[in-house]
Amino acid sequence: QGELDHKVLVIDTADPMADKISSAADLLTAMPGVTELLVEWLKMYKTTEGKAVNVLASDTPSDAKRAATVVSECHASWKALKARGAGT
């Protein structure tokens, strides 16, 4: 709790819906209501362990460009940790 914890939503290219969904905006139109259910699940899933409801930075998913930036930043951070010998 209290830590930034990014979630990246993806779809398998073999999924029958993959040709219809390539962004969070597409998900809204291709599968109405699913985004809201995902947001609710992300808020509540830890409550089964007796933890508090998660507070999200936003209830609206970011776009793919932002996700790619987050992944790149996290990877760079991981590489820096490994270079210092963390986790060994």
C-alpha positions as a printed NumPy array, in Angstrom:
array([[  0.   ,   0.   ,   0.   ],
       [  1.115,   3.514,  -0.704],
       [  3.514,   2.501,  -3.475],
       [  3.199,   3.347,  -7.146],
       [  2.303,   0.132,  -8.948],
       [  1.715,   0.419, -12.676],
       [ -0.574,  -1.988, -14.496],
       [ -0.245,  -2.478, -18.248],
       [ -3.216,  -3.936, -20.106],
       [ -2.448,  -5.998, -23.185],
       [ -4.292,  -8.283, -25.573],
       [ -2.91 , -11.419, -27.192],
       [ -2.599, -10.978, -30.946],
       [ -4.26 , -14.4  , -31.314],
       [ -7.341, -13.212, -29.407],
       [-10.404, -12.981, -31.667],
       [-10.935,  -9.378, -30.466],
       [ -7.348,  -8.274, -31.204],
       [ -8.238,  -6.854, -34.601],
       [-10.834,  -4.636, -32.92 ],
       [ -8.885,  -3.532, -29.832],
       [ -5.564,  -1.71 , -30.062],
       [ -6.139,   0.962, -27.431],
       [ -8.075,   1.695, -24.261],
       [-10.413,   3.808, -26.376],
       [-11.089,   0.805, -28.617],
       [-11.895,  -1.288, -25.553],
       [-14.61 ,   1.193, -24.591],
       [-16.398,   0.72 , -27.908],
       [-15.627,  -2.958, -28.629],
       [-16.472,  -4.189, -25.128],
       [-18.633,  -1.616, -23.336],
       [-18.4  ,  -1.816, -19.558],
       [-15.177,  -3.837, -19.459],
       [-12.961,  -0.84 , -18.647],
       [-15.149,   0.043, -15.68 ],
       [-15.047,  -3.578, -14.458],
       [-11.236,  -3.634, -14.77 ],
       [-10.929,  -0.388, -12.801],
       [-13.237,  -1.75 , -10.092],
       [-11.26 ,  -4.988,  -9.913],
       [ -7.951,  -3.096,  -9.635],
       [ -9.382,  -1.137,  -6.721],
       [-10.828,  -4.127,  -4.899],
       [ -8.685,  -7.21 ,  -5.542],
       [ -6.507,  -6.856,  -2.435],
       [ -9.499,  -6.5  ,  -0.124],
       [ -9.877, -10.297,  -0.153],
       [ -6.617, -10.356,   1.84 ],
       [ -8.022,  -7.888,   4.356],
       [ -6.176,  -4.947,   2.798],
       [ -7.677,  -1.54 ,   2.089],
       [ -9.231,  -0.553,  -1.221],
       [ -6.553,   0.525,  -3.699],
       [ -6.452,   4.195,  -4.641],
       [ -5.707,   4.615,  -8.324],
       [ -3.895,   7.607,  -9.772],
       [ -6.664,   7.701, -12.379],
       [ -9.78 ,   5.734, -13.247],
       [ -9.009,   6.365, -16.922],
       [ -6.355,   4.196, -18.602],
       [ -3.438,   5.986, -20.233],
       [ -2.636,   5.496, -23.884],
       [ -0.089,   3.101, -25.399],
       [  2.54 ,   5.842, -25.703],
       [  2.382,   6.486, -21.939],
       [  2.494,   2.743, -21.224],
       [  5.599,   2.358, -23.394],
       [  7.244,   5.237, -21.521],
       [  6.45 ,   3.629, -18.15 ],
       [  7.813,   0.26 , -19.298],
       [ 10.98 ,   1.919, -20.592],
       [ 11.487,   3.864, -17.347],
       [ 10.924,   0.761, -15.218],
       [ 13.319,  -1.255, -17.361],
       [ 16.   ,   1.422, -17.046],
       [ 15.505,   1.449, -13.279],
       [ 15.784,  -2.348, -13.142],
       [ 18.971,  -2.291, -15.241],
       [ 20.492,   0.298, -12.89 ],
       [ 19.649,  -1.868,  -9.872],
       [ 21.182,  -4.938, -11.515],
       [ 24.297,  -2.976, -12.417],
       [ 24.733,  -2.178,  -8.728],
       [ 24.337,  -5.87 ,  -7.87 ],
       [ 20.868,  -5.639,  -6.367],
       [ 18.949,  -8.89 ,  -6.176],
       [ 21.979, -11.152,  -6.385]])
